[in-house]
Amino acid sequence: MPKTKPIPTLTSEQITRFWSKVDRRGMDACWEWQGTVTKYGYGQFSIDRRSFRSNRLAYFLVQRTDPLTLRVCHSCDNRLCVNPRHLFLGTDADNTADRHQKDRDYHPIGELNMSARLTESQVCEIRRSSDPDPLVASRYGVCLTTVQNVRRRKTWKHLAEREINA
């Protein structure tokens, strides 16, 4: 289950501020969050210097119950949507099953992966280099394990075909 902090009691000013950041369209349309967005594409709202996901707060404000350890999932698959009609509670397993059922399993590879610290050209350079792993790790500002995994082709596997044909 996700680690979540309890949602505090909100003042009427905080509630008004929250809804002012929502583009409310038709009852069945997505209501897109217009405020701060996390690096993962979810809306974020601060209460007393603590950040909460906007979909979680929207659910809380309408249902009047804190989702606590449950996820607030989107039936519309729009991470910015806060329309309570599009939100439902579920476990991590429920959310994963929903994603899989809708064929939304997306696993970005290479530079498209937000965790990537290297570019494709750097990976190719590392594989061609005969320098010792610690020196290469220092040169590219990554840990020793990253260099070893690149060289053993445990990571960046999609480049192997390109390297063979090069």
N, C-alpha and C positions, 0 to 999 in steps of 0.2 A: 504494500500500500504506500501511496505517496506520503511524505512527511508534510503535514500542513499545520499552519498555525490557526487557532480559532479566530473567527471573524469577530471583531469587537462590536459593541453597540455603536451604530452610526448616528450622528446628529442629523437633523433635517437639512442642515447646510451641506454636509458630506453627501447625503443622498441626492440632493439637487445638483451638486457638482458632478457626481457620478453620471446621472442621466443626461447632463448637459453635454457629455462627451460621446453620446450615442446618436447615430443617424437613424432615427426610427422611421421606417417606411411602412408599408402595409403590414397588417397583422401577421401574414404568413411569410413575408419577405425577411431576408436577413437584416438585422439591425447591426450595422457595423460600428465597431469601436473606433473613435476618432482621436483617442488620447495616446499615451505612451504605449509602445509595443515592445515586447521582449525580443531577443535575438532569434527566438524560435517562432515568432510571428503571432504570439498571443497578446491580447490586450492586457494592460497592467494599470492598476490604480493604487495610489498611495493613501494610507490612512495613518496618521500620526507617525510618519516616516517608515512605515512598514508597507511593503508591496504585496498586493493580492491580484490574482488573475481576474480580469473583468468578467469573464463568463461565470466564474464562481460567485462573484459578488452579485451579479444579475440574478442568478438562481436564488441566492440567499435573500435578496430584497423582495422577490416575488413569492417564494415558497415559505419564507420566514423560518427557515431551518438551515443550520450550518451543515454543509455536506461532510464536514470533518474529514474522515480518511477516504471517502469516496471521490472518484473523479467526476467532474462535471463535463460530460461528453457532448459533442455536437452531432445532431442527426443530419445537419446540412453540410458537414465537413468544412465549414468556414471558420477558421481559428479566430477571426475578428468578430464573429457573430455573438451577440449577447441577447438575442430574442429568446425569452424564456420558453416559447413554444418549440424552439429548436434544441433545447438543452435537456439532458437526462443524466441521472446518476448511474455510475457503474464502477466496477473494479478495474484494475489494470487489465485483467484477463478479458473483461467485457469490452473494453476499449480496443484491445488488440484484435479480438474476434470481429468486432464491428468493422475495423479497418481492413482486415483480411477479407471479410465477406463482400466489402465494397471494392475490392481489388485496389486498395490504396497503399499497398506495401511499397514504399519507395526507399531505397537505400542508396543514397548518392555515393559515388566512388570518386577516387582521385581528388582533384582540386575542387570538385563540387561538394565534397564532404566538408562541413563546417569545422571539423576537428583537424583537417589537414594542416600540417605545418610546412610541408614541402610542395614544390611545384613538380609537374611531370618532368620537366627538363632537369631539375635538381636530382630527382630519383634516378634518371638515366645516367647523370654524371657520377652519382654515388656508385652505381653498379659498374661503371667502366673504370672507376678509380682503383688503383692498387694500394692506396694509402691505408694505414692502419685504421681500424674502426674508431678508436678514441679521437684521432686527429680529424677524421671526417665529421664525427659528431660535433666536435668543437667548431669546425668550419661552418657548419650549417645551423648551429644553435639548437640541436636536438639531442636527445639522450642516446646513449650507446645502444640500447635495445632497439630504438627506431632504426638506426643504421643497420644493425644485424638483421632485423626483420625485412628491411628493404632488400638487402643483399641475398637473403635466403628466399626471397620472393614469397614471404608470408603475407606481406602487404604490397599494395600496388600491383596485384596479380594481373590486372587488365593490361598492363604495359608489356608483359612478357611476349605476347604475340607480335606486337609492334617492334620489339627489339630483335626478334628472330628474323623478321622481314626487312630490317634496316640494313 
